[in-house]
């Protein structure tokens, strides 16, 4: 793990959401998804959306052991770096489906394939170098495995139905934090090539390229989750020796998220890709500033261990808090199932029927 390396971090206004469209509750979303044959969700990204692909990759970035999964079905650790469900799982639930499976899961069934899969890999990012540092799947590799998925799906339902399922799917991308926290601020390769502002621009171009690649592969609806307030992660505050959020890192996250929003507007206007931006930044920041509004009692540290530095292997078999639903963070880096649920509820409220048509 790269905990010690984080000590080298030197660099460390809530985002305004895109104009709201007609808000939908979960039940209406399910009805409209069925009406417009939106039956699957296809996921790309990092630990925020990896349900266990890293279990089958030679990497240390895993979460397939207790206490991870304590609030999952049958209290089972699955590889999700969380106490339970991730954001894509809640979206799938809203569509009437079980949690999104990892594409590498050997128990994957034909029925699972028709409902989609996650190709995400904890530790990944928009910059392929980020994945290489942790020996995980880059976005390029994730896209290649998606091609394998398309082959399997075509064999299962035929080429016409396969194309229809993919064109009607919701594609979701969620990554970016590792590009800064495990790459730019630790590895130094990119730091020698770019200033922070230039690297934000570099990642923005990579994000746009990745989205266009998904469009070429069949994506017609794309949901992109913004980078969270990185400076508020318990681990970052611990390493910086401060109790409050590291404003410099949050400003970097804000800047990059602003680029994402502009990219999504460009994708809609230039190639007709329907897009939704999920503002994880402001939702998490709001929960940290006003935890009681969401039913939280602890917003400064995680539920696992001391809650200040443990995540991944260092969280293994550690004691946990009695009520994870009262915590914003599960470990020193990742949100709780409850926090993900709140983010998804806000995201669903931003989906209009025109996105599903």
N, C-alpha and C positions, 0 to 999 in steps of 0.2 A: 504494500500500500504506500501511498505517497504523503503520509501525514507529516513526516519530518520535513519533507520538501516544501510543505506549505509555509514553513517558517521564513522562507525567502520572500514571501509576498511583501511588496513595497507599495504597489498600486492598489491600492485597493481600487421628489415630487411625484409622487405616484403618477403612473401613466393614465392618461384619459382614454377610455375605451372608444372604439369606433362608433359612429352614430348607430343608435339602437334601431333594430328592425322589430317587426311584430314579435312579441315575446310568446314563447310556447311553454306549457308545462310538460312534464314528462309523459303524461298520458296522451296528450295531443301529438307530441313528437313521435310516439310509437305508432299512432294512427296514420300520421302523414308519411312516416318512413315506410310503412306497409303499403300505403296508397301509391307511392312512387317507387316501389321495389328497391328501397334502400335496405338491403339485407345484410351487408357485411361492413366490417371496419378493418382497415389495413394500416399498420402502425410502424413508424420508423423513428429512431431516436436513441436516447440514453437511458439511465437508470430510472428516470421518471416514468418510463413507459415499457421497460423491459420486464416481462412476466417470467423470465427464466431462461432465455437463450444462453446466457453466460454460464449456466450449469453445464453446458456441453462444449464449452470453449476452454482452452488452456489459459486461464487468467485467474488472478487473485480476486478480481472484482465480482464477488458472488454474494448471494443472500439466501442460500438454500439450507439454512440451519436456524435453530431457535436463537434468539426470540423472534426473528423475522417470521411473519405469517401467523402470529398469535391470534389475530382476529380474522384470519382467512377461513374458508370452508374447512371444517374439521381441525382447525388450528394448525394447518399444514404449511410449513415453509415451502415456498414454490420457487424461490429465486427473486421474487419481488422484494426490493429493498424498502420495505414498508411493513407495518403491522398487519395489513390486509390488502384491500383492493387499491388499484391504481386508477388514474383518470380514465383510460380507455375502457376499463372494466365497468365503470359507472355509465359511460356512454353506451356500451353494449347492453347493460342492464336496462337502460331507458328504451332501448330498441327491442327488449324482450329476449335477449340472448344471455348465455352464461358468460363468465369472464373471458377476455380475449386470451387465447393460448399462444405460447411461444411456438414459432415455426419449427424449432428443433425438438420440441417435445415428442418423444417416441410414442406417446399415447394418443397423438392427434388422430382424429377420426375423419372420414369423408364428410360427415355432417359439420364438423368443425371447419373444414376447408371452405365450405360454402358460406360460412359466417365470417370468414376472414382470419387473420393471424397477425402476430407482432413479429417484426424482424429486428426490433430494437436490441441494443446491446449496451449494458451499463458501462460507462466510461467513454462512450463515443461522443462525436461532435460533428459540426459542419466541416471542420478542418480534418482531413483524413489523418494528418499527423497526430492528432489527439488520440485517435483510436490506436494507432501504432504504438504510442507510448505505453499504453496499458494492455497491449496485445488483445484487443477486442475488435468487434466488427465496425469498420468504418461505414459511412453512409453508402459508399460505392459498393462495399460487400453486401450490405443490407439490400440494396437494389438488385444485385445479382441473385441473391436468394429469393427475392420476389419473383424473378424470372423463373426460378425453379417452381415456385408456388403456382405460377400461371400454367406451367407444363402439367403439373399434377391436377390442377383444376380442369384443364382442357380434357385430360384423359377421363376425368370423372363425369363431367356433364356435357362435353362436346365443345367445339370452338365457338359457336354462336352464343350459347348460354354462358360460357366462360367470359366472353367479351362483355356480355350484358351485365354479369355480376360485378365485374371489375369497373366498368363505366358507371355503374350505379352505387359503387361503394363510397364510403367516407374514408379518405386518406388522412392520416394524422401524423404530423411531425412535431417532435418535442426534444430539443437539445440546445446546446450553446454554452451552458455553465462550465462544462469540462474544458472547453476551448480556452477559457480564461484561467480557471483554477488549477487544471492539471497540465496545461500546455504553456500558454504565454507567460504565466507567472512562475513557472517551475522549470520547464525544460530549457527555456531561454533561446531556442533556435529561432522562434518567431520574433522574440523580443529584439534580436539582433537585426532582423529584417524589416520590422515595422515598428512605428510608434503605436501607442494604444489606439489612437484615432484611426491610423492606417489599418490596424488589425481588425477593428470594428468594421471598416469598409470592406476588407478582404472577406470576412465572415459573411457580410451582407451579400456579396457577390456569390459566395458559395451557396448560401441559402437559396438565392434566386435560381442558380444553376440546378440545384437539387430539386426544387419545385418544378422547374421546366422538364427535368428528366422524368419525374413522376407523371407529368402530363403526357409526355410521349409514350409512357408505358401504360396509359389508360386512365389516369386520374382525371376526374371531372369536378370533384368536390374536395377541397383541401382545407383541413383545420390545422392551424399552426399555433403551438403554445409558446408564449414568450418566455424569456429567461426570468427566473425569480429574482428577488432582491438578494443577490449573493452575499452582500455585506452583512446581512442579518442572520446568516447561517451560524448556529452556535459554534461550530468548529473555527470559522473565520474569526469570530470575536475572541475565542479562546487563544488562538495563535497570535492575535494582535494585542492581547492583554487588555481588552476593554469590554465593558458591559453593554455598550450601545452599538448600534449597527455601524459598519465601516462605510461612511458616505461615499468615498471615492469609488469603491467597487459597485455600489448601487448606482452611481452616476454612469458607470460603464454599461451596466445592465440596461439602464434607461435608454442610453444612446443606441445600443444595439436593437432594443425592442422598437424604437422609433424607425429604424431602418427596416425591420421586418414589416411593420405596418405599411410603409411606402411600397415595399416589394409586393405585398398582397394586392394593393390597389393597382399596381402596374400589371400584375398577372391577370387581374380581372379585366382591365381595359385592353390589353394587348392580345391575349390568347383566349380570353373568355373562360378562364378557370374560375369557378365559384369558390370563394374563400371566406373563412371565418378566423379571426384573431382571438385567441384566448388569453386574457390579460392576467396571467398568474402573478405578475409583479405586484400590481396594485391590490389584488385580493389578499395575497399573503401579507403585504405590508399593512393593509388595513387590519387584518387579524392580529398582527403584532402590536400595532398601536392601540387597538381597542378590542382586546381578546374577549371581554365579557359579552360583547355584541354577538359573538358567534358561539358562546357557551364555553369558551376556553378559560382556563385558569393559569396556564403556563405557556408563555410565548417566547421565553428567552433561552430555554434549554430543551434538549430532547428527552424522550421517555426512557431511552436505553442507557444503563449505567449511570454515570454522573451527568450525562446529557450534554457534556461540553466538548468532548473530542471523539467519542466512540462512534464508529460507523463501519459497516462491512465486517471484516475479520475481527476488529477490535471490539465489536458489539457481540460477538459470538458467546452464547450462554451467559450473558450478563443479566443481572436482575433488571426488571423494568418497573415502571410506575404502575399503580393499581388501575388507573383510568386513562388509557391512551386517548380517549375521545376528548379529554380535557386539555390535550397538548397540541400545539401547532406542529411541532417537530417530533418525529418518531426517533430518529437518531440525530447525530450532530450535523447532518447534512440534509436528510430527506424528510418531507412532510409526513404526517400521519394519514391514515385512511380518511379520517374525518376532514382534514384539510383538503385532500383531493376531492372529496365529495362536494365541498363548498365551492371549489373552483369549477367543477363540472356543472353544478346547478346554475352558476352565473353564466357559464358558456351556453348552456341550453337555452337560457333566457334571451340570448343574442341571435338565435337561429330563426330565420324566417322561412316560410314555405318556399320562397323562390330559390333558396339554397338547395332544397330537396327535389325540386321539379326536374 
